[in-house]
């Protein structure tokens, strides 16, 4: 069994209402239009509230700034995700059955997910359930308690999840891409973990206790609440329920990935029917609210792979050599991969498709993007973002994404200011700098026997 | 950025044919929300894969894709997607067995030019050879490659469908069959569009921040641009009766064993018994939650796999949510159990446990306490189905199909007046564990079949010591009798699945 926790708290308060900013002589409304309230307990737990017009509904997200990036010890890949599962295994006050029963009574939509950098526990429910949600969530974050038998049983569910993922060849492809592109950084393995580590999980109960002790601490977590609630009441409740949570001190040492100095390639096969798949990775910059490189690469991903991109129109529409073509880099705390995936409609067109992608990338290093196309791209990114802000859950998840990166709620608007500032020269420069052949890893997957 | 921007003109899978009580032209659904910056249009065409002509399975899906991923009479698909792109607007086509739904979503800043494209796609789609070839290849690959080789869970579900509905208009996948798709011509698509995309075969809905008079304009435009119907929907035949436990095993190099179990039921949302069965099903196997008994017994206590759920109607998860996708209504439904992949060595045990749990549900029903908790859950949870204008509109359109009140209101009102006796009586009327279709996707399928037919106990292996009461129950599960009908057991190599209908 594991358990913990203690000490007192006090509240700091700030309300952020994002003002319009000026870019290129024009006033731009902030892309995240809702006022945000922030307060922090003395133990370091930050609470971010967005009162949003969703009568009777509230979203409650708890962000843990820990993901598979933190799996630095050999043999423990997949652990952040595994621990996410264990958080549903109960406490003394609410053993598993009682917790599930309480969530059921609320009619809540409650789950969790884990990524490379963060883990989130999310609940969307009736607004009048807010205090019960806070009670349940604070209880498991402060007082998690599970037996070794429960721990070992849950390992079976993890293997099941791996199995269902790996009936799809893209899982294998991504696993191999990361294994080949990274030599030191934990991004070398995917979030689900390596099969041999998953099979060994049942023997590592003590490590799970250590993992909880390291990372499930208030100063490593952020609570995000969106919807129909009263901010003052939220602050009172959160202070009452989380004040005894003890801050942690553990600082993981994340290895730095050395610069890749030459192209890497690998071919893999799939035992069942599949179209050929090409996955290409380039090391990309870490998330930043200062540097223009990452936003410029995001714009570049649109110029290469959006539906109106010349490459997409050529390979997907005109030649019909692919039925899937996409690419981009997801924001990461450490330098991630810019990943490109293409599904080739005919096995003998793999080389042609791969070379067409390389050729278009090379063209982007030579030719500056047209001003009108750049403006359309920025427009698409803004409108796409706005379309996603349609209910409490997606709004909370959007904020959570940026909060896990920096801890600061104004990051979301700062990023879109950077997008507005991206120039054709920026795009050309990052294309040259990051899409160098020496920075490239290519995996090709084909059907066995073809 | 958070994730790669989705390609706007994306496609899902979904379906229909002539339902008598659909709204007439002019009876569109408007959910105006003046403060919303977004506008959603949903046009549900009552034509689906049931309307595919003999030997042309996939024609409905292909026609839908020629709209959702095709051009108009004035814009090629490439030109259209280029126009939509700066607005991050999308037009997609969902296709299922009974209905096809064209869904448009746009920021209100661009509603006017967007709407003209949306309208033209329905009224005057391009239907040219380039769109035809690309979309037919897409569907063929979806059946031949993706379904057979890239997704064992979906393969299990589609195999169950093929088993339950052999010889029925529901038999083919919504995407079609390999041979059916190969036989379709561009002229078939043009004729199908002309026959089924008709002014009196639609349910039109609009939601969000649209201006006054917009819904009426959409109705008038579609009425003026589409011809009246010359074909009427055929009544569906009754699905064949299952005879004991019928097995269809698909042989492939699967990493684990995926299983789906089910049988047709004579209940849809239009029937009173749907709602007590909804409660029973939620108690037994609510989708993607730990509410269900199946989930707790199989994953929670035993760690057999990632999840185990049940359904009282066809269920397609809406994106990354746990909620059902709207606009997949059907005139006939089926009950099913979804057992997510189980390591091969525990698969037979898992199958016995799932069938036994179903038998226990039928035999014992729900307790008063289980009923109260489940009813409360569903009344609250169903409110979350409709958090966005688009989803609310989708459910309103579905309610028009079934001829009921708004689905979420029906749940609240009917469950509020329900008793545990109502639920248990509905279970006895409609659920059973004696005549089941069982789809199994596995490697060494013949050995698996032989093991099941041998009558030998099915062992289970755990990662850990388990409690005595679980072990005691396991002894019952290992030998739980499966009344398999040996004449209704088939092993089929995966490459022979979905070639054609029976």
Interface residues (C-beta under 8 A of the other chain):
Chain A: X53 X54 X56 X57 X88 X96 X97 X100 X101 X103 X104 X105 X106 X107 X108 X109 X110 X111 X124 X125 X126 X148 X149 X151 X152 X153 X154 X155 X156 X157 X159 X160 X161 X163 X164 X166 X167 X168 X169 X170 X202 X270 X271 X272 X273 X274 X275 X298 X301 X302 X305 X306 X307 X308 X313 X316 X317 X318 X320 X323 X326 X327 X328 X329 X330 X331 X345 X375 X376 X377 X379 X380 X381 X382 X383 X384 X386 X387 X390 X391 X392 X393 X398 X401 X415 X447
Chain B: X1 X2 X3 X4 X5 X6 X7 X8 X9 X35 X37 X38 X77 X78 X81 X82 X84 X85 X86 X87 X88 X89 X105 X107 X109 X130 X133 X134 X137 X138 X141 X144 X145 X148 X149 X150 X151 X152 X153 X252 X253 X254 X255 X256 X258 X288 X289 X290 X291 X296 X299 X300 X301 X302 X303 X304 X305 X306 X307 X321 X322 X323 X340 X341 X342 X343 X373 X374 X376 X377 X378 X379 X380 X381 X382 X383 X384 X387 X388 X389 X390 X462 X463 X464 X465 X466 X467 X494 X495
